[in-house]
Amino acid sequence: ADFDAKKKRKVAEIYQALNSDPIDVAALRRMAISEGGLLTDEIRCKVWPKLLSVNTDDLPPLPGKELREDNKDYQQVLLDVRRSLRRFPPGMPDDQREGLQEELIDIILHVLKRNPQLHYYQGYHDIVVTFLLVVGARLATALVEKLSTHHLRDFMDPTMDNTKHILNYLMPIIDQVNPEVHDFMQSAEVGTIFALSWLITWFGHVLSDFRHVVRLYDFFLACHPLMPIYFAAVIVLHRQQEVLECECDMASVHHLLSQIPQDLPYESLISKAGDLFVQFPPSELAKEAAQQQAERTAASTFKDFELASVQQRPDTVLRQRFRERLRGEERLRGEERTKSILTKPRTNRFVKLAVMGLTVALGAAALAVVKSALEWAPKFELQIFP
């Protein structure tokens, strides 16, 4: 009864935000982030376009089959879509599923045709099918095109350089929260490739329950483009005991982490990912994530939450300076000098972890959106969706 009452209250708040003039996009973002997300696909059809600043009164016509002729991506898209059977609800009649697969091919080819700067990648169809199943072909075409030219743009470059750059944020985030797990993974030389399919499909490819996929899409659509990598870090941290008990070699750790559990506590992890974003915003981690590439990524056009500047702490700056010095000495003095430096004690982490604990219970991501709504929402629309 209490759950139903909360759900009714939230539905009422969402429709109030939708019906206000102008539409209260900041409130919609808050609803999408907070517990339960947007609740139903009917609501998502109304809210997702607002989160992506897509005008539903001026949608493009449905893409046609003529796009398939002489299209360099058609054969690869066809193969990927044919392999996507498990992305459709179990028990769906074959003819209905086959019709949706045809629509899926047409949407992808339409977006690529209209945006020749974008390059198809395997896994893109996992994102497109989620939109198709939730909002239908016509609206999905408009939403996916906007998403592809903004949040997903870095995955659709001719090379994987920017995708690798985004993956480079994973280990610094883990290091900030649990240096022991970070050091263990570094010793195992596991890298970050285990999280590639998570990132480029927004977890659509690896989660079997569609409810969990759309809940994450609510969250990601309302947040910074780098939020999926924070969520990936939170999954690794959630499994820290398993990781530390694993054999410390690349094959064992990679195998463990690439098998994503299906029973994750999603609401708790979403809240923690939001907290970590506020605690350790991309601007703090950028040096460790190869800052020289940041100007070319979609994430660089998206301003950090207002609270981020308040969360900067001296120990983080000291650690960055220490690592910069370490890299310089490594180049100059070789491997033996590096080993001796690495044995030095790290800066005190208790302050950082204590401060972090203060915001975990508050749902800092939602708090940040509320506090910065007036300034943040207009900047978001101007910078990301000109």
C-alpha positions in Angstrom: 0.0 0.0 0.0 2.8 2.4 0.9 4.6 1.5 -2.4 1.4 2.2 -4.4 0.9 5.5 -2.6 4.5 6.6 -3.4 4.1 5.5 -7.0 0.9 7.5 -7.4 2.5 10.5 -5.9 5.5 10.3 -8.2 3.2 9.9 -11.3 1.3 13.0 -10.2 4.6 14.9 -9.9 5.8 13.8 -13.3 2.6 14.9 -15.0 2.7 18.2 -13.1 6.2 18.8 -14.4 5.0 17.9 -18.0 2.0 20.1 -17.8 3.7 23.2 -16.4 4.5 26.1 -18.8 7.3 25.9 -19.6 7.8 22.2 -19.0 9.8 21.7 -15.8 12.7 19.7 -17.3 14.8 19.9 -14.1 12.0 18.2 -12.2 11.7 15.5 -14.9 15.5 14.8 -14.6 15.0 14.5 -10.8 12.2 12.0 -11.3 14.2 10.0 -13.8 17.1 9.8 -11.4 15.3 9.1 -8.2 14.1 5.7 -7.0 12.0 3.8 -9.5 12.9 6.1 -12.4 10.0 7.0 -14.8 8.0 3.9 -13.7 6.1 3.1 -17.0 6.8 3.1 -20.7 3.8 5.3 -21.2 5.5 8.0 -19.1 8.8 7.4 -20.9 7.2 8.2 -24.2 6.4 11.6 -22.8 9.5 12.3 -20.8 12.4 10.9 -22.8 11.8 13.4 -25.6 11.9 16.2 -23.0 15.2 14.9 -21.6 16.7 14.9 -25.1 15.1 18.2 -26.2 13.3 16.5 -29.1 10.2 18.2 -30.5 7.5 15.5 -30.7 5.2 17.8 -32.8 7.7 17.8 -35.7 8.9 14.1 -36.0 10.4 12.9 -39.3 8.4 10.4 -41.4 9.2 6.7 -40.8 12.4 5.7 -42.7 11.8 3.7 -45.9 13.4 0.5 -47.3 15.2 2.5 -50.1 18.0 3.2 -47.5 19.2 -0.4 -47.9 20.3 0.0 -51.5 24.1 0.5 -51.8 24.5 1.1 -48.1 28.0 0.2 -46.8 26.6 -0.7 -43.3 23.6 -2.7 -44.4 25.1 -6.2 -44.3 26.7 -5.7 -40.8 23.5 -4.1 -39.4 21.5 -7.0 -40.8 23.7 -9.6 -39.2 23.6 -7.8 -35.8 19.9 -7.4 -35.9 19.3 -11.0 -36.8 21.4 -12.0 -33.7 19.3 -9.8 -31.4 16.5 -12.3 -30.7 17.0 -12.2 -26.9 16.5 -8.4 -26.9 12.8 -8.9 -27.6 10.3 -9.9 -25.0 10.0 -13.7 -24.5 6.9 -15.1 -26.0 6.5 -12.3 -28.6 5.0 -13.8 -31.8 7.6 -14.4 -34.6 5.9 -12.2 -37.1 5.7 -9.3 -34.6 9.4 -9.6 -33.7 10.4 -9.9 -37.3 8.5 -6.7 -38.1 10.3 -4.9 -35.3 13.6 -6.2 -36.5 12.9 -4.7 -40.0 12.0 -1.4 -38.3 15.3 -1.6 -36.3 17.3 -1.9 -39.5 15.6 1.0 -41.1 16.0 3.3 -38.0 19.8 2.6 -37.9 20.3 3.1 -41.6 18.2 6.3 -41.5 20.4 7.9 -38.7 23.6 6.9 -40.5 22.4 8.3 -43.8 21.4 11.6 -42.3 24.7 11.9 -40.3 27.6 10.7 -42.5 30.0 11.7 -39.8 28.7 8.8 -37.6 30.2 5.3 -38.0 28.2 2.2 -37.1 29.6 0.0 -34.3 28.5 -3.4 -33.1 26.4 -2.9 -30.1 24.7 0.3 -31.4 21.6 -1.8 -32.3 21.3 -2.8 -28.6 20.6 0.8 -27.8 18.3 1.4 -30.7 16.2 -1.6 -30.0 15.5 -0.3 -26.4 14.1 2.9 -27.8 12.1 1.1 -30.4 10.5 -1.2 -27.9 9.6 1.6 -25.5 8.5 4.5 -27.8 7.8 2.9 -31.2 9.6 3.4 -34.6 8.8 7.0 -35.4 9.7 8.6 -32.1 12.7 6.2 -31.6 14.1 7.5 -34.9 14.2 11.1 -33.6 15.5 10.2 -30.1 18.2 7.9 -31.4 19.4 10.5 -33.9 19.7 13.1 -31.1 21.4 10.6 -28.8 23.8 9.5 -31.5 25.0 13.0 -32.3 25.5 13.8 -28.6 25.8 11.2 -25.8 26.9 8.3 -28.1 28.9 10.4 -30.5 32.3 9.3 -29.2 31.5 5.7 -29.8 30.6 6.5 -33.4 34.0 8.0 -34.4 36.1 6.3 -37.2 38.5 5.0 -34.5 38.0 3.8 -30.9 40.3 6.5 -29.5 37.5 8.4 -27.7 35.8 5.3 -26.5 39.1 4.1 -25.0 39.5 7.6 -23.4 36.1 7.2 -21.7 37.1 3.7 -20.5 40.2 5.4 -19.0 38.0 7.0 -16.3 37.1 3.6 -14.8 40.2 2.9 -12.9 40.6 6.4 -11.4 37.0 6.2 -10.1 37.7 2.8 -8.5 41.0 4.1 -7.0 39.2 7.0 -5.3 36.9 4.7 -3.5 38.8 1.5 -3.0 42.5 1.7 -3.7 43.0 -2.0 -2.7 40.7 -3.1 -5.5 42.4 -0.7 -7.9 45.8 -2.0 -7.0 44.7 -5.6 -7.3 43.2 -5.0 -10.8 46.4 -3.1 -11.8 48.6 -6.0 -10.6 46.4 -8.5 -12.6 46.8 -6.2 -15.6 43.1 -6.8 -16.4 42.6 -3.4 -18.1 39.1 -2.1 -18.8 38.0 -4.0 -21.9 35.6 -6.1 -19.8 33.4 -3.0 -19.5 33.4 -2.1 -23.2 30.1 -3.8 -24.0 28.6 -2.3 -20.9 29.5 1.2 -21.9 28.7 1.2 -25.7 25.3 -0.4 -25.2 24.4 1.4 -22.0 24.2 -2.1 -20.4 21.5 -3.1 -22.9 23.5 -6.0 -24.3 24.5 -7.6 -20.9 21.3 -7.3 -18.8 18.6 -9.9 -19.5 15.7 -8.2 -17.7 14.3 -5.4 -19.9 13.0 -3.5 -16.8 16.5 -3.0 -15.5 17.7 -1.8 -18.9 15.0 0.9 -19.2 15.5 1.9 -15.6 19.2 2.6 -16.4 18.2 4.5 -19.5 16.0 6.8 -17.4 19.1 7.5 -15.3 21.6 8.0 -18.1 19.3 10.2 -20.2 18.9 12.5 -17.2 22.6 12.7 -16.4 26.1 13.6 -17.7 27.2 11.5 -20.7 30.0 9.9 -18.5 27.5 8.5 -16.0 27.5 5.0 -17.6 31.3 4.7 -16.7 30.5 5.7 -13.1 27.8 3.0 -13.0 30.4 0.5 -14.4 32.8 1.5 -11.6 30.0 1.0 -9.0 29.3 -2.5 -10.3 33.0 -3.4 -9.9 33.1 -1.9 -6.4 29.9 -3.7 -5.5 31.8 -7.0 -6.3 35.0 -6.0 -4.5 35.0 -9.1 -2.3 34.7 -11.4 -5.3 37.5 -9.5 -7.1 39.9 -9.6 -4.2 39.3 -13.4 -3.7 40.0 -14.0 -7.4 43.3 -15.3 -8.8 45.4 -12.2 -9.4 45.9 -12.8 -13.2 44.4 -11.1 -16.2 42.3 -14.1 -17.5 40.7 -14.9 -14.1 39.8 -11.3 -13.2 38.6 -10.5 -16.8 36.4 -13.6 -16.8 34.9 -12.7 -13.4 34.1 -9.1 -14.2 32.8 -9.7 -17.7 30.1 -12.1 -16.3 27.8 -9.4 -15.0 25.4 -10.5 -12.2 21.7 -10.2 -13.1 20.5 -9.7 -9.5 22.3 -6.3 -8.9 20.7 -3.9 -6.4 20.0 -1.4 -9.1 18.5 1.4 -7.1 21.3 1.4 -4.6 23.9 1.3 -7.3 22.3 4.2 -9.2 22.3 6.3 -6.0 26.0 5.4 -5.4 27.0 6.2 -9.0 25.3 9.6 -8.6 27.2 10.2 -5.3 30.5 9.3 -6.9 29.9 11.6 -9.8 29.4 14.5 -7.4 32.3 13.4 -5.1 34.8 12.8 -8.0 33.6 14.7 -11.0 35.2 14.2 -14.4 37.2 17.4 -14.1 39.0 15.9 -11.1 39.8 12.7 -12.9 40.6 14.1 -16.3 44.4 14.1 -16.0 44.5 10.5 -15.1 42.1 9.7 -18.0 44.4 11.3 -20.6 43.2 14.9 -20.6 44.7 15.5 -24.0 41.8 13.7 -25.7 39.0 15.3 -23.5 38.4 18.2 -25.9 37.2 15.8 -28.6 34.6 13.9 -26.4 30.9 14.6 -26.0 31.5 14.6 -22.2 33.7 17.7 -22.5 30.7 19.7 -23.7 28.7 18.9 -20.6 29.3 21.1 -17.5 29.9 19.3 -14.2 27.3 19.5 -11.5 27.4 22.7 -9.6 28.3 20.8 -6.4 31.4 19.3 -8.0 33.6 22.3 -7.2 32.7 22.2 -3.5 33.9 18.5 -3.4 37.5 19.1 -4.4 39.8 18.0 -1.6 43.6 18.6 -1.0 44.4 14.9 -0.9 43.2 14.5 -4.4 45.4 17.3 -5.6 48.4 15.9 -3.8 47.8 12.5 -5.3 47.6 13.9 -8.8 50.9 15.8 -8.2 52.5 12.7 -6.8 51.4 10.7 -9.9 52.6 13.4 -12.3 56.0 13.3 -10.6 56.0 9.5 -10.7 55.4 9.6 -14.4 58.2 12.1 -14.9 60.7 10.0 -12.8 59.6 6.8 -14.6 60.6 8.3 -17.9 63.9 9.7 -16.6 65.2 7.0 -14.3 63.7 3.8 -15.5 61.9 0.8 -13.9 63.9 0.4 -10.8 63.3 4.0 -9.7 59.6 3.5 -10.3 59.4 0.4 -8.1 60.9 2.3 -5.1 58.5 5.2 -5.5 55.5 2.9 -5.7 56.3 1.5 -2.2 55.8 5.0 -0.6 52.6 5.3 1.4 49.7 6.9 -0.3 48.0 10.1 0.9 45.5 9.7 3.7 42.3 8.3 2.4 40.2 8.3 5.6 39.2 11.9 5.2 38.0 11.3 1.7 36.0 8.1 2.6 34.5 9.8 5.6 33.3 12.8 3.6 32.0 10.4 0.9 29.9 8.6 3.5 28.1 11.8 4.4 26.4 12.0 1.1 25.8 8.4 0.3 22.4 8.3 2.1 21.2 11.5 0.6 21.2 10.5 -3.0 23.6 13.2 -4.1 22.8 12.9 -7.8 19.2 13.9 -7.2 20.3 16.5 -4.7 22.7 18.0 -7.2 20.0 18.2 -9.8 17.6 19.9 -7.4 20.2 22.4 -6.2 21.5 23.4 -9.6 18.2 23.0 -11.6 17.8 26.7 -12.6 21.4 27.1 -13.8 22.1 23.6 -15.0 19.1 22.8 -17.2 19.5 25.8 -19.5 23.2 25.2 -19.9 22.5 21.5 -20.7 20.2 22.5 -23.5 22.5 25.1 -24.9 25.7 23.2 -24.7 24.5 19.7 -25.6 21.5 20.4 -27.8 22.2 23.6 -29.8 
